[in-house]
Amino acid sequence: MNEEELAEQNYRSGLPGVLGMIDTFISRLEAVILATGVILMAVNTVANVIGRFVFGQSIFFSGEINRILIIMITFAGLVMRPVTAGISACPPFMTLFRSPGAKR
């Protein structure tokens, strides 16, 4: 594992107190959603291919499931990557929480 992968695996929020715990929980939940979505999409696609070639019938809702999973993975990944890279998604909003004497 390189340093970046290790940092992503051991993500800790920089927010204080309860907000930090919530942020860490949400980050881990996003990682689980991302991994589960990819695994479910692979299983669904393999099952559909096996059904089509072995039994001569594909799963009729397979395309819709894969479409939903792709959307879920895309949005979870769009949120997760900037957060684990240390990039604030909304810097103007975060200025509301700075103390008056803090440097910008």
TAJO-V360345 format. One record per backbone hydrogen bond with DSSP energy under -0.5 kcal/mol. NH is the residue of the N-H (numbers start at 1). CO is the residue of the C=O. If there is no record, write none. Layout:
# TAJO-V360345
NH | CO
NH | CO
This chain:
# TAJO-V360345
6 | 2
7 | 3
8 | 4
9 | 5
10 | 6
11 | 8
19 | 16
20 | 16
21 | 17
22 | 18
23 | 19
24 | 20
25 | 21
26 | 22
27 | 23
28 | 24
29 | 25
30 | 26
31 | 27
32 | 28
33 | 29
34 | 30
35 | 31
36 | 32
37 | 33
38 | 34
39 | 35
40 | 36
41 | 37
42 | 38
43 | 39
44 | 40
45 | 41
46 | 42
47 | 43
48 | 44
49 | 45
50 | 46
51 | 47
52 | 48
53 | 49
54 | 50
55 | 50
55 | 51
56 | 51
57 | 51
62 | 59
65 | 61
66 | 62
67 | 63
68 | 64
69 | 65
70 | 66
71 | 67
72 | 68
73 | 69
74 | 70
75 | 71
76 | 72
77 | 73
78 | 74
79 | 75
80 | 76
81 | 77
82 | 78
83 | 79
84 | 80
85 | 81
86 | 83
87 | 82
88 | 86
93 | 90
94 | 90
95 | 91
96 | 93
97 | 94
98 | 95
102 | 99
